[in-house]
C-alpha cells in the first residue's frame, strides 16, 4: 500500500487574510456615504454608515463609525450635478 499524499489546506500564493471581504464591504459603504452625506451632521452620517453596513452584512463597530462619520461630516458638500441638455 502506497502512502497518501500530504494535504495542505492553505493554497500556495494568492491566499488572502481572514476578513478581507468584510473590509471590501466597509470600504464600499464608506465611499458611498462619503459621496452622498458629506457635510451633513455627524449623527446623520453615522446613522447612514450603520444602516448601510448592516445592509451588506457587516456588524458595525461603533468607534470606527464615529471616526468615519467625523471625517465625512467635515468634508465640504459636493455641488449638485448640472443637468445635461
C-alpha positions in Angstrom: 0.0 0.0 0.0 1.4 3.4 -1.0 1.5 6.3 1.5 -1.1 9.0 1.0 -0.1 12.4 -0.4 0.3 15.2 2.1 -2.8 17.5 2.1 -2.4 21.2 2.8 -5.5 23.4 3.3 -3.6 26.6 2.6 -3.1 27.3 -1.0 0.3 28.4 -2.2 0.3 32.1 -3.3 -2.8 34.2 -3.7 -4.2 33.5 -0.3 -5.9 36.4 1.4 -6.0 37.2 5.1 -9.2 36.5 7.1 -11.7 39.2 6.9 -10.8 40.7 3.6 -14.3 40.5 2.3 -15.7 42.5 5.2 -13.0 45.2 4.6 -14.0 45.4 1.0 -17.6 45.9 2.0 -16.7 48.5 4.6 -14.6 50.4 2.0 -17.5 50.3 -0.4 -20.0 51.7 2.1 -17.7 54.4 3.4 -17.0 55.6 -0.2 -20.7 55.6 -1.0 -21.7 57.5 2.2 -18.8 60.0 1.6 -20.3 60.9 -1.7 -23.9 61.2 -0.6 -23.7 62.5 3.0 -20.6 64.7 3.1 -21.0 68.0 5.0 -24.1 66.7 6.9 -24.3 66.3 10.6 -22.2 63.7 12.2 -25.2 61.9 13.6 -26.8 61.6 10.2 -23.6 60.3 8.6 -23.1 57.8 11.4 -26.7 56.5 11.0 -26.2 56.2 7.2 -23.0 54.2 7.7 -24.6 52.0 10.3 -27.6 51.2 8.2 -25.6 50.5 5.0 -23.1 48.3 6.8 -25.9 46.3 8.2 -27.5 46.0 4.7 -24.3 44.5 3.3 -23.9 42.0 6.2 -21.2 43.7 8.3 -21.6 44.2 12.0 -20.7 47.9 12.6 -18.0 48.9 15.1 -19.3 52.0 16.9 -15.8 53.5 17.4 -14.9 53.2 13.8 -18.3 54.5 12.7 -17.8 57.6 14.8 -14.3 58.2 13.3 -15.6 57.8 9.7 -18.7 60.0 10.5 -16.5 62.7 11.9 -14.3 62.8 8.9 -17.1 62.7 6.4 -19.2 65.4 8.1 -16.1 67.7 8.0 -15.9 67.4 4.2 -17.5 70.2 2.1 -20.7 69.3 0.3 -20.5 68.5 -3.4 -22.2 70.8 -5.8 -25.3 69.3 -7.5 -24.8 67.8 -10.9 -25.6 70.0 -13.8 -28.4 68.5 -15.9 -27.4 67.7 -19.5 -29.4 69.3 -22.2 
